[in-house]
Amino acid sequence: MTLRIRPETVGDQQAIRIVHEQAFDTPNEAHLVDLLRKAGKATVSLVAVQNESIVGHILFSPVTIENSSPNLVALGLAPLAVLPEFQNSGIGSKLVREGLKICISNGWDIVVVLGHPTYYPRFGFSKASNYKLTNEYGVDDPFMALEMTERALSRVSGLVKYASEFGVVGT
Ligand SMILES: CC(C)(COP(=O)(O)OP(=O)(O)OC[C@H]1O[C@@H](n2cnc3c(N)ncnc32)[C@H](O)[C@@H]1OP(=O)(O)O)[C@@H](O)C(=O)NCCC(=O)NCCS
């Protein structure tokens, strides 16, 4: 029953789609993943594999920040999902932690997430409005940020925009 986290590879698409369709109420997130992948914006895409089956998936795609230093680069974490029967056994946490490690290794400065305000702080995320960051969805507590490089969050402010594909599927 060992769990393995590995990058998405060719042939994983259908299993990833099923994870999102089952975890969320609508197929929007599954569709979003397909659109981002097709657009070359699936910057970090990891799957959780148990007994040779894909049971979880996490994606990070580029975001832009209104006021930002020229070389600063940021990603949005979305979507994250674990098959319902495998939830609450640490798989989501492993996907987030492994994903963040890769973001750091690959030189990304900031990761933002719009998600459950009780879930993401355990990975170091805190309210993005504390750093004068705003979002397009009119939410406060659920929009969170984490710096990967020192003082990155002190060098940004203003509106954070997700990839245009997020607008297409309406998530
Ligand atoms: C949210 C999700 C990815 C977490 O993955 P997971 O493998 O179940 O989570 P873990 O086992 O790593 O962590 C369990 C913790 O997450 C919390 N959690 C799970 N779902 C949650 C939710 N919807 N809101 C808030 N906290 C949640 C549990 O209460 C538990 O908290 P505890 O450690 O304080 O007891 C998974 O439950 C899921 O796919 N949910 C449906 C899709 C979704 O909502 N995705 C996230 C969008 S932001």
The ligand as an SDF file (V2000), in Angstrom:
LIG
                    3D

 48 50  0  0  0  0  0  0  0  0999 V2000
   -9.1600   18.7430   -0.0120 C   0  0  0  0  0  0  0  0  0  0  0  0
   -8.4560   17.4250   -0.3770 C   0  0  0  0  0  0  0  0  0  0  0  0
   -7.5910   17.5920   -1.5880 C   0  0  0  0  0  0  0  0  0  0  0  0
   -7.5700   17.0440    0.8290 C   0  0  0  0  0  0  0  0  0  0  0  0
   -6.8900   15.8500    0.5260 O   0  0  0  0  0  0  0  0  0  0  0  0
   -6.8340   14.6820    1.6120 P   0  0  0  0  0  0  0  0  0  0  0  0
   -5.8990   13.6480    1.1300 O   0  0  0  0  0  0  0  0  0  0  0  0
   -8.2330   14.2660    1.9180 O   0  0  0  0  0  0  0  0  0  0  0  0
   -6.2670   15.4860    2.8600 O   0  0  0  0  0  0  0  0  0  0  0  0
   -5.1840   15.0410    3.9220 P   0  0  0  0  0  0  0  0  0  0  0  0
   -5.4540   13.6280    4.3250 O   0  0  0  0  0  0  0  0  0  0  0  0
   -3.8470   15.4020    3.4680 O   0  0  0  0  0  0  0  0  0  0  0  0
   -5.5380   16.0150    5.0920 O   0  0  0  0  0  0  0  0  0  0  0  0
   -6.6790   15.7650    5.8600 C   0  0  0  0  0  0  0  0  0  0  0  0
   -7.1090   17.0650    6.4680 C   0  0  0  0  0  0  0  0  0  0  0  0
   -7.7430   17.8430    5.4430 O   0  0  0  0  0  0  0  0  0  0  0  0
   -8.9540   18.3180    5.9380 C   0  0  0  0  0  0  0  0  0  0  0  0
   -9.8790   18.4940    4.8290 N   0  0  0  0  0  0  0  0  0  0  0  0
  -10.2650   17.5950    3.9300 C   0  0  0  0  0  0  0  0  0  0  0  0
  -11.1920   18.1290    3.1060 N   0  0  0  0  0  0  0  0  0  0  0  0
  -11.3790   19.3960    3.5250 C   0  0  0  0  0  0  0  0  0  0  0  0
  -12.2260   20.4420    3.1370 C   0  0  0  0  0  0  0  0  0  0  0  0
  -13.0910   20.2830    2.1230 N   0  0  0  0  0  0  0  0  0  0  0  0
  -12.1460   21.6200    3.7990 N   0  0  0  0  0  0  0  0  0  0  0  0
  -11.2950   21.7850    4.8280 C   0  0  0  0  0  0  0  0  0  0  0  0
  -10.4710   20.8130    5.2720 N   0  0  0  0  0  0  0  0  0  0  0  0
  -10.5400   19.6410    4.6300 C   0  0  0  0  0  0  0  0  0  0  0  0
   -9.4210   17.2460    6.8870 C   0  0  0  0  0  0  0  0  0  0  0  0
  -10.3480   17.7590    7.7980 O   0  0  0  0  0  0  0  0  0  0  0  0
   -8.1170   16.8760    7.5820 C   0  0  0  0  0  0  0  0  0  0  0  0
   -7.8390   17.8220    8.5760 O   0  0  0  0  0  0  0  0  0  0  0  0
   -7.0100   17.4330    9.9040 P   0  0  0  0  0  0  0  0  0  0  0  0
   -5.6610   16.9430    9.4420 O   0  0  0  0  0  0  0  0  0  0  0  0
   -6.9310   18.7220   10.6460 O   0  0  0  0  0  0  0  0  0  0  0  0
   -7.8110   16.3570   10.5590 O   0  0  0  0  0  0  0  0  0  0  0  0
   -9.4890   16.2910   -0.6160 C   0  0  0  0  0  0  0  0  0  0  0  0
  -10.2830   16.1480    0.5290 O   0  0  0  0  0  0  0  0  0  0  0  0
  -10.3730   16.5140   -1.8320 C   0  0  0  0  0  0  0  0  0  0  0  0
  -10.0540   16.0770   -2.9300 O   0  0  0  0  0  0  0  0  0  0  0  0
  -11.5200   17.1860   -1.6400 N   0  0  0  0  0  0  0  0  0  0  0  0
  -12.4540   17.4260   -2.7440 C   0  0  0  0  0  0  0  0  0  0  0  0
  -11.9040   18.3790   -3.7500 C   0  0  0  0  0  0  0  0  0  0  0  0
  -11.4240   19.6630   -3.1240 C   0  0  0  0  0  0  0  0  0  0  0  0
  -12.1560   20.2810   -2.3360 O   0  0  0  0  0  0  0  0  0  0  0  0
  -10.1930   20.0830   -3.4820 N   0  0  0  0  0  0  0  0  0  0  0  0
   -9.5190   21.1970   -2.8790 C   0  0  0  0  0  0  0  0  0  0  0  0
   -9.8310   22.4550   -3.5470 C   0  0  0  0  0  0  0  0  0  0  0  0
   -9.0280   23.7750   -2.6480 S   0  0  0  0  0  0  0  0  0  0  0  0
  1  2  1  0
  2  3  1  0
  2  4  1  0
  2 36  1  0
  4  5  1  0
  5  6  1  0
  6  7  2  0
  6  8  1  0
  6  9  1  0
  9 10  1  0
 10 11  2  0
 10 12  1  0
 10 13  1  0
 13 14  1  0
 14 15  1  0
 15 16  1  0
 15 30  1  0
 16 17  1  0
 17 18  1  0
 17 28  1  0
 18 19  1  0
 18 27  1  0
 19 20  2  0
 20 21  1  0
 21 22  1  0
 21 27  2  0
 22 23  1  0
 22 24  2  0
 24 25  1  0
 25 26  2  0
 26 27  1  0
 28 29  1  0
 28 30  1  0
 30 31  1  0
 31 32  1  0
 32 33  2  0
 32 34  1  0
 32 35  1  0
 36 37  1  0
 36 38  1  0
 38 39  2  0
 38 40  1  0
 40 41  1  0
 41 42  1  0
 42 43  1  0
 43 44  2  0
 43 45  1  0
 45 46  1  0
 46 47  1  0
 47 48  1  0
M  END
$$$$
